[in-house]
Amino acid sequence: MDPSTSPGGSFQHPAVSPVGGPSSHIRSFVHRRGHLTPSQREAWQTGMPRWGLPWQPQPLDLERVFGREAPRVLEIGFGMGETTAQIAAASPETDFIGVEVYTAGCGALLRRIADQQLTNLRIIQHDAMEVIREMIQEATLDRIQVFFPDPWPKARHHKRRLIRPDFVEELANRLKPAGILHCATDWAPYADVMREVLSANPTLQTQSTTPDGFAPRPTYRPLTRFESRGLRLGHEVFDLVYERRKGL
Ligand SMILES: C[S@@+](CC[C@H](N)C(=O)[O-])C[C@H]1O[C@@H](n2cnc3c(N)ncnc32)[C@H](O)[C@@H]1O
């Protein structure tokens, strides 16, 4: 496998069709040309066949993938994967699937999986909206985590935001009853929109115990790379934790 399209190390996402391409919905990301470090490239090449789950427009058999029946967490947009690896290492009894489009990020997380010998984490390098729609079956996930999704601050880009009613409906549907949808952002206007969208979904129920509707950072979530940058800029951080109502 070779992630690059040029000998100089520039790459394009190998697994996703172009932004706004003929068959696509509005993408929550743009293709980035970027550079893979030699370590990320090597980890990507050796790790993807081992810990990568290829995109397929059919449901995944998660029990077969992990070889066991265990609680399952799916993360959307893990970036460089530091937090993902930390959470997976701290919860060996749970299986994790990380979804990210960014090749360098996948390489970085594959490096951590190899170095830490994590057996409970797999990667899908593809648009999470399609992964959720096609690969994840109804009521199969114990938690979905979306930590610091791109805030797309300009009004003309709001349509690219991941947390929007149609996608939240699909996310809620993939959770088991009492499963958790956990989002976090350091962009206050997006936090307000997230709270509005999540609260409006009839399948979800907030776990917040405060009038503002936000939750304290759960102990299982370490600070993420993007969050640390936000904190350095003086941003406030908002966690939103919702449960899929039991019996729905
Ligand atoms: C702002 S970064 C946050 C990364 C990480 N969660 C953190 O907190 O450091 C958002 C990430 O989401 C990824 N992303 C955006 N839309 C995505 C999608 N539809 N499917 C998979 N990954 C996506 C981007 O490539 C980017 O790495």
Ligand as a Chemical Component Dictionary entry (heavy atoms), coordinates in Angstrom:
data_LIG
# 
_chem_comp.id                   LIG 
_chem_comp.type                 NON-POLYMER 
_chem_comp.pdbx_formal_charge   0 
_chem_comp.three_letter_code    LIG 
# 
loop_
_chem_comp_atom.comp_id 
_chem_comp_atom.atom_id 
_chem_comp_atom.alt_atom_id 
_chem_comp_atom.type_symbol 
_chem_comp_atom.charge 
_chem_comp_atom.model_Cartn_x 
_chem_comp_atom.model_Cartn_y 
_chem_comp_atom.model_Cartn_z 
_chem_comp_atom.pdbx_ordinal 
LIG C1  C1  C 0  -10.281 20.008 14.410 1  
LIG S1  S1  S 1  -9.686  18.416 14.144 2  
LIG C2  C2  C 0  -9.757  17.697 15.763 3  
LIG C3  C3  C 0  -8.893  16.477 15.881 4  
LIG C4  C4  C 0  -8.920  15.786 17.258 5  
LIG N1  N1  N 0  -10.218 15.240 17.567 6  
LIG C5  C5  C 0  -8.473  16.727 18.344 7  
LIG O1  O1  O 0  -9.322  17.132 19.148 8  
LIG O2  O2  O -1 -7.264  17.040 18.386 9  
LIG C6  C6  C 0  -11.034 17.640 13.294 10 
LIG C7  C7  C 0  -10.627 16.352 12.574 11 
LIG O3  O3  O 0  -11.785 15.773 12.011 12 
LIG C8  C8  C 0  -11.440 15.191 10.753 13 
LIG N2  N2  N 0  -12.685 15.089 9.986  14 
LIG C9  C9  C 0  -13.485 16.094 9.576  15 
LIG N3  N3  N 0  -14.554 15.616 8.920  16 
LIG C10 C10 C 0  -14.420 14.262 8.913  17 
LIG C11 C11 C 0  -15.201 13.204 8.369  18 
LIG N4  N4  N 0  -16.341 13.455 7.713  19 
LIG N5  N5  N 0  -14.777 11.951 8.522  20 
LIG C12 C12 C 0  -13.629 11.677 9.190  21 
LIG N6  N6  N 0  -12.835 12.637 9.730  22 
LIG C13 C13 C 0  -13.234 13.905 9.583  23 
LIG C14 C14 C 0  -10.431 16.168 10.172 24 
LIG O4  O4  O 0  -9.616  15.566 9.195  25 
LIG C15 C15 C 0  -9.645  16.564 11.428 26 
LIG O5  O5  O 0  -8.534  15.732 11.624 27 
# 
loop_
_chem_comp_bond.comp_id 
_chem_comp_bond.atom_id_1 
_chem_comp_bond.atom_id_2 
_chem_comp_bond.value_order 
_chem_comp_bond.pdbx_ordinal 
LIG C1  S1  SING 1  
LIG S1  C2  SING 2  
LIG S1  C6  SING 3  
LIG C2  C3  SING 4  
LIG C3  C4  SING 5  
LIG C4  N1  SING 6  
LIG C4  C5  SING 7  
LIG C5  O1  DOUB 8  
LIG C5  O2  SING 9  
LIG C6  C7  SING 10 
LIG C7  O3  SING 11 
LIG C7  C15 SING 12 
LIG O3  C8  SING 13 
LIG C8  N2  SING 14 
LIG C8  C14 SING 15 
LIG N2  C9  SING 16 
LIG N2  C13 SING 17 
LIG C9  N3  DOUB 18 
LIG N3  C10 SING 19 
LIG C10 C11 SING 20 
LIG C10 C13 DOUB 21 
LIG C11 N4  SING 22 
LIG C11 N5  DOUB 23 
LIG N5  C12 SING 24 
LIG C12 N6  DOUB 25 
LIG N6  C13 SING 26 
LIG C14 O4  SING 27 
LIG C14 C15 SING 28 
LIG C15 O5  SING 29 
# 
